[in-house]
Amino acid sequence: MNVPNVNMWILVVFAVYFSAIIGLAIYFRKSSNMSDYYLAGRSLNTWVGALSAQTSDMSGWLLMGLPGAVWAAGFGGAWIAVGLTIGTIINWLFVAKKLRRYTIVANGSITLPEFLENRFRDKSHVLKTTAAVFFAIFFTLYAASGFVAGGTLLPRIFDLNYQTAVLILSAFVVIYTLIGGLKAISWTDTIQGMLMFFAVLFLPIIIVSMMGGWSEITAAVDQPGFFNLFYSGGNRISAIAIISGLAWGLGYFGMPHILIKLIAIKKEKYVGRSALIAIIWVVIALAAAVMVGLVGRAFMPDLANPETVFNLSVSRIFLYGGSPIWMVLLGALFLCGMFAAIKSTADSQLLVGSSAVGDIYKQINKKASDKHMVWFSRGTVLAVALIALWIALNAYDPVIGGPDRTRGVMALVAMAWSGFGAAFGPIVLTSLYWKRTNRVGAIAGILAGGLTVLIWQYAPIMGGETFFGGVTLLAHTGLLSIVPGFALSLIAIIIGSLVTKKPTAEMLADFETAKKPLIED
């Protein structure tokens, strides 16, 4: 089979995939009010709630960033996966039910900033505005990481340049996000979660089989300690690197695009079943992604960009060298799984990111109807997407023909993940479990966490190269910014709450109500 025919079949598979996703968005398009658009009317069932939450979590990072990190560093790069697994389990077991319940108690809150405002009775709107500002910053960076991932992937499949690929991906994501809202996104993400799972699970099994077994895999890699969890890049892994890897798990408590899926589940009794599905999915998917990096190093040892290990392995196995049609179709399906991973997070990020701007606008235009707010929110989705698109396009380095190392998928995801985890993780936990938390503590915590991450990751302290020039605290210490950010945010919440007025009787009553299952459940 020649290459033009291969490309034709790949194009057919992608066309079917695109059409199916757009069709689902149209089918679930009804969004007559803000609860429908942003919260799917709290109607997600067990499977949709579980899989949509986890697919919006993993993104292209699952099939690009993590395998690439393991390909480059060895098994020591898997500490990130360990941290994420622990964080997922804790989030589902200790946050999901209580947060869903508390958002209902707190005047039926639809977004995380709205929940915080209602939870702490903030009539000044300072808390919600502060949260919305950090939402806008970190979600724009997060969405940009998805666009960068698409710009890296599509040129490897089709005859496209980076810029065209970024434009195609962003246009596709924006179109169906505008059409459907959270319900459409959740259902499409569920289907894409299955596709991602299929792709990441079977690729390493196929590679091991092709190479003649695990012994051949280990023999093909000559980097010292490559298959040792306590080695990274051929050297003993440092304690800071392990801490940074495990600290990724802290991010879950502050991820609005994940938390929104938890509180959109239809009934509280469904949350336990969703948790089981989600945890199993995450454990297997992360383990398989690590395996892609490990076996990919043996299968493709000379990659210029480690983040391409998944799609280039698929291309070599299924798409070229006289492959029969069934293999080409299977390979195209694997690549669709990778594309699904990219867009299943970008859509949620655009939607929830736009909700922050909508929260601010609602304060200015208090008389705006629900229908008006839905249309305003759609316009905001487009605006956030355009800024993210600009960031992604400017990440291109013509020398290497792709994104530079400071603005690649892993760098942007680490930045956004740390920002959300540090700014919102501590206040979500304390708002649910510490009744003494108050408005001042909440504002102080968000500011301390968000600003620490921005300073730690971007502010230069000495000569070198970063976004703005200079070596940052991240580069100097090697410690992921979520660690100091989360710690300082928690300290700020505690101090800010203790030195100011105690919560009101109404706040304490709501706190007690949220401890028990609601009658409607």
N, C-alpha and C positions, 0 to 999 in steps of 0.2 A: 504494500500500500504506500503510495507516495504522500508527501507532506500536504499538498493542497487538499487531498481527500480527507486526511486526518483533520485538518483545520475546519473543513466543512462539517464533519460530524460533531466536532467540539462545539462549533457555532450552533448547530441544531439543538444539542443538549442544553446549552446555556439559554437559548431562545425559549425553550420549553420551561426551563426553570424560572426565567424572568417573568414569563407570561403567567405562570402559576402563582407567583408571589403577588403580582399586580392584581390578579383575579381574586385572590383571597382578601386583599386590602379593600377591593370594591365590595365584596360580599359582606365584610364586617364594617362597612364605612359609616354606619349610623352613629353620629355624635351630635346630639341635639343640645347637650349642655356640657359644662366643664367636667362633671363627674364621669360622663361617658368618654370624653376625649382623653382625659388624663388618667382615669382610674378604671376604665372599662365598666363603669357602674358597679364595681366590686363584684364582678360576675365570673372570674376565672375559676375553672374547675381544677381538680387535683393535679392532673398531668400538665395542663397548660401553665398553671401557676409555678410548678416545679421547673419544667424545662425552659420556659421563657425567662425565668429569673436567672438560671445558670447560663443560658446561651448569651443573654445580654451581659453577663459577667465576663465570659471568656474571650469573646471577640477574636479577631485575627491573631491576637497574641497567643492563643492556644496552638495554632498551627504554624505560626511564624516566630513570634518572640521567644516562647519557651523552648521549642526545639532548637532554635538558633543559639540560645544561651547555653544549652546542654552540648550542642555540637562543638561550640568554641571552648567551653570550660571543662566539659566532662560531667560525670555524675554529680559532682559538687554543685552544679547549677540547679539540681533538683530540690534544693532547700526551699526555693520559692514555691514549688508545688506542695511541699510538706506544709508550709505556712498557710497556703490557700486552702488546703484540705481541712486543717484545724479551724481556720476562720469560718469556712462554710458550715461545718458542723455546729459550732457555737452560735452562729447567726440564726440558723434554722431552729435550734433547740431553745435558745434563750431570748431571741429578739423578735422573731416572726409573729408569734401569737400575741405577745403583749403589745407590740407596736401596732398591729392591725386593730386590736381592741381599743388602744388608747386614742388612735386617730378618730375612731367613731365617738368615743366619749368626749374628745376635744372638738366638739361642734362639727363632727363629720368632716374633718380636714382632708383635703384632696392632695396637697403637696407637702413635702417635708418642711419648707419654710412656713407654710400655713399652720402645720401642726405645732411647730415650735412657738409661733405667735399665740395660738390658742391655748397651748399647754401652759404658757407662762403669763397669760392675760396681758400681753403687751399692746396697749392701746396706742402707743407712740409709733408703732410699726418699724422701729429701729432694728429690732431683732430680725424681722422678716427681710428687711432691706439689706442688712449685712449678709444674711445667708444668701440672698439672691445675687449679690455681687460676686461672691465666691463661686456660686453655681455657674454664673456666666463665664468666669475665667476658666475654671477647670473643665467644664463640659465642652467648651470650644476646643481646648487642647485635646481632650479625649476624642471628640469627633474627628479632629484632624488626624489623629493616629490611625483611625479607620480608613480615612481617605489615602493616607500615605501607604497603608497596607495594600489597598486596591491598586495604587499606582505602581507598587512593586510586583504584584501578582499578575495583573492582566497583560502587561507587555511580555511576560514569559509564556503566555498562552496564545495571544493574538499579535498581529503585526501592528502594535501601537507604541507610541512613545509614552513616557511617564505622565506628561501633562494631560494628554487625551484620556488616558486610563483613569486619572483622578477625576476628571470632569464627568466621565461616564458613570463611575461609581456614585459620585455625589448626586448626580441627577436622578439616578435610579432610587437611591435611598430617600431623597427628598420627596419624590413623586408619591411613593406609597405611604410615607409617613404623613404627608399632607392629606391623603385620601382617608386614611382609616383611624388614626389615633391609637390609643394603647391596646384596644381589643384586637385590632387588625395586626398590630405589631406582635402581640403576645401569641396569637395563633400562628402567624408566619414563623416566629422564632421557635415555636414548638416543633414545627416540621423541619426547620433548618437545624434544630438541635439534634434531631435524629440523623440527619444527613451528616453533620459534623462528627457525631459519635461513630457512625459507620466508617467514615473516612479515616479518622485518627486511630481507630482500633485495628483495622485490618492492614494498613500500610506497613507497620513494622513487622507484622507476622509474615507478610509476603516477602519482605526484604530478607528476613532471617532464613526463610525457606529457600530463596534464590541463591543465597550465599553459602548454603550447605550446613546451616546450624549455628548455634551460639558460639561454639569454639572457633569457627572461622571468622565470626564477627570480632571476637576479642583479639584474635591473632592479627587482624588487619589494621589495628590501631596501635601505634607505637608510642603514644603520649603516656608518660608515667602516671599511674593512678587514675587513668581515664574512667575506669569503671568503679572507682572507690568514692563513696559519698563524702569522704573527708579530704578529697583532693580537688583542686580547681586550677585549670591551666597548667597542669603538671607539677604543682606544688601543694604542700599541705594547706588546706583551707583555713583562713583566719576565723577567729571568734566573731569578729565584726561582720564578716561575710555571712556566717550562719545566722547571726541575729537579724541582719538585713533581710535575708531570705525568709525567715520565719515571720518577720514583721509585716510581710505582705498580707498575712491573715488579718491584721488589725483593720485593713481597709474596708472589709465587708460591712462593718457597723456604720459606716458613713457614706455608702454608695447609694445615692438617691435612685438611680435607674434600676438597681436591684431591689432596694427596699420598697419601691412603689409596686413591684410585682407581688411582694409578700402581702401588702395590705390590700391588694386588689383581689385576693382569693375570696371566693364566694362565701364560704362558711368557715368558722374557726376550727370546726372538727375536721376540715379538709387539710389543715396546715400540717398535722402530724404525718399524714400519708404523703403529702407533697414533699415534706422534709426527707423522708426515706428515699423517694425517687431521686430527689436532687442530690443527696449525698452519694448515692450509688453512682449516679451519672458523673459527678465530679471526680470521685476517686478513680474510676476507670479511665475517664477522659484525660486526666492529668498524668496518670501513670503511662498511658499510651503515648501522650505527647512527649514525655521524657524519653520513652523508647525510640520515638522517631529521631530525636537528636542523637541518641547513642548509636543506633544501627546506621543512621544516616552518615555518621562520621566514617564508618567503615565502607559504606556503599558509595559515598561521594566525598572523598577526602580533600578535594582541592577547590572548595567553593570560595568565590570571592566575597559573597555575602551569605553568612550562615543562616540568615532568616529565609533564604530561598530553598532550604534543604527539603521541605515537604513537596513543594510544587515541582522542583527539578527531579526529585526521585520518582514522582508520579509520571512525569514526562518520559523519563528514561525507560521505565518499566512498561508503560501501557501505550504510549502514543507514537513512538517512532521505531524504526527498524523493522518495517514490514508487519506491524501488529495487525491481527484480524479485527474486524469491525467490533466484535463483542468486547475486546480488550480496550479499544479506543473509547467505546461508550462508557465502560467502567471507569477508565481513567478520567474522562470528562466529568463523570459523576463525582469522583474524588475531588476534582478541582472545584466543582460546584459546592462541595462541602466546605472547602477552604473559603470560597467567596461568601458562603452563608455565615461562616464564623465572623468574617469582617463586618458584614452589614447588619448582623443580628445585634450588634452592640451599638453601631453608629445610629441606627434608627431610634433606639431607646434614649440615647444620649441627646439627640436633637430634640426629641419630644419633651423630656424632662428638663433639659436646659432651657427650652422656650417657656416652660412653666414659671421659671424664676422671673423672667421679664414680665410675664403675664401677672404675677403677683404684685409687682411694682405698679404696673399700669392700672390694675384694679383699685389700688389705693388712690391714684390720681383721678380716675374716672369711676367714681363709686356707683354711678347710675347705669353703667354698662350692663346690658342684658347678657344672659348666658350665650345666646346665639352670637352676639357681637364679640364676646370674649373668645369663643371658639375660632372665629375667623381671624381675630387679632393674633391668637396663638399660632395659627397656621402661618401667618405672615412672619411671626417671630422665628418659627422653625426655619423658614427660608433665610432670614437674616443671620441666624447663628450658623447655618450651613455655609453661607457665603464667607463669613470670617474664617471658619475652619478650612474652607477650600483655599483661601488665600494663604493660610499657614502651611497647608500641605504642598501647594505649588511652590512656595518659597523654600521648602525643605530640599528641593532638588539640587544636586551637585552635578554639574555637567562633566566633571572629571571622572567620577565613578559611575555616572549614568543612572543615578538613583538618589534616595535621601541620604544626607550626610549622617554621621554617627550620632551627632547631638540631637537630631530631629527624626531619627528612625522610629520604627514602631515601638521598640522596647523603651527608648528614652521618653517618648511622649506618654506612653501608658504609665510608666513609673512616676512621671510628674503628676499626671491627673489622679492616679490611684492614691498616691501619697497625700495630695492636696485634699481630696474628699475624706480620706480616712482620718487625717489629722484634724481637719476643720469640723467635721460633723460626727465622727465616730464617738468621741468622748461625750458629747452632749446628747446623742441618741441614747447611749447607755445610762448616763446619769439621770436623764429625764424619765427613763423607765424604772430605774432601781434606787434612786436617791431622792426622797421627797423634799429634802432641804434645798435642792437645786432651784435657783430663781432666775429671773430675767437678766440681771446684771452678770451673773455667772455664765449664762448661756452666751451672751454677747462677747464676754471676755474670752471664753473658750474658743469660739469660732474665729475671732480675730487672732488669737495666739497661735492656733493650729495652722490656719491658712497662711498667715504671714511668715511663720517659721519655715514652712515648706518653700515658699517663694524665695526667701532669703537664702536658705540652705542650698537650694538647687540652682539658683541663678545669680545671686550677688557675688561678684568676684572679690577674692581676698589677696590674690597675688598674680603674677604673670602667667599667661597660658591662653587657652582657647575655650570659650563657652559661647552661649548665645550673645552675650554682651561683652565678652572679653574678660580674661582672668580665670584663675582656678577657683572654683567654688568650694564651699565647705563640704559638699558631697564628694567632689573629686579629691579633696585634701584628706578627708577622714575615711572615705569609703563606706560611710554609714548612710543607709537610705533615709531620706528626709522625713518619712513617716514616723520614725522612732523618736527623734527629738520633738517633732511637731505634735504627736499624740500625747507625749508626756507633758509638754508645756501647756497644751490645751486642757488636759485634765487638772493640772495644778491651778490654772487660771479659773476654771469652773469652781473648784473647791474654795479657793480664796475669795473670789468674787461673790460667791453665794454666802459665805460665812460672815463677811464683813458688812453685808447689806441686809435689808429687811427680810424677815422670814416670809415664806409663801403664805398667801391668804388662805382663809378657811375653805373657800371655794376650790382653790388649787389642790389643797390637801384632800378634799372630798373626792375630787376627780381621780386623784392618785389612788385612793382606796378602791374606788369603783373599778378602775382599770385592772385591779388585781384579780378580779373574778370574771369568769365567762359571762358574756352578755346574754340576756334572756332570748334575744332574737336568734342566737346561735344554738 
